[in-house]
Amino acid sequence: MFAALTQLGVGPELIAPTLLIPLGAVALAAIAFGLGGQGVAQQIVEDGYQKSDEAKQRIEEQRDREDGSSESSFERADRGSEQPRRPR
């Protein structure tokens, strides 16, 4: 639309600012939204990592209870191949 109106010679000195002002406003709004949302995005990512760690701990605890052992799988791995690993 911008190019067509400019080629037709319909007010080229008015068309450019008329279309560039809203375009600039949208760009500034996007930047403001991105900068303003940093804290929220950071909190979402941190919560995700925390929930992931909690889920890993629950899985380890469940595996330890199923094995009947009080040692973690990390401790079993440190000992090497003394105990065969159970299939998953």
C-alpha positions, 0 to 999 in steps of 0.5 A: 500500500505504501509503495503504491500510494508513493508511485501514484504520487498521492501525498508522499510527504504525508504517507511516510510519516503516517505509516512509520509512526504506527510501525515505530509504536509497535516496535517500541511496544514490543521492546517494552513488553520484552524488557518488562517481562524479563522478571516474569520469564526468569521466574517461570524458568526458575520454577520449571528447573525447581520442579524438574529437580523435585521430580528427579528427587522423587524418582530417585527416592521411588527407585531406592524404595523399590530396590530396598536400599537406602543408598542412592543410584549415584552411590551405586554408580560410584561402586562400579559394577558390583551390583547388576543394574536392573532393566528399565 
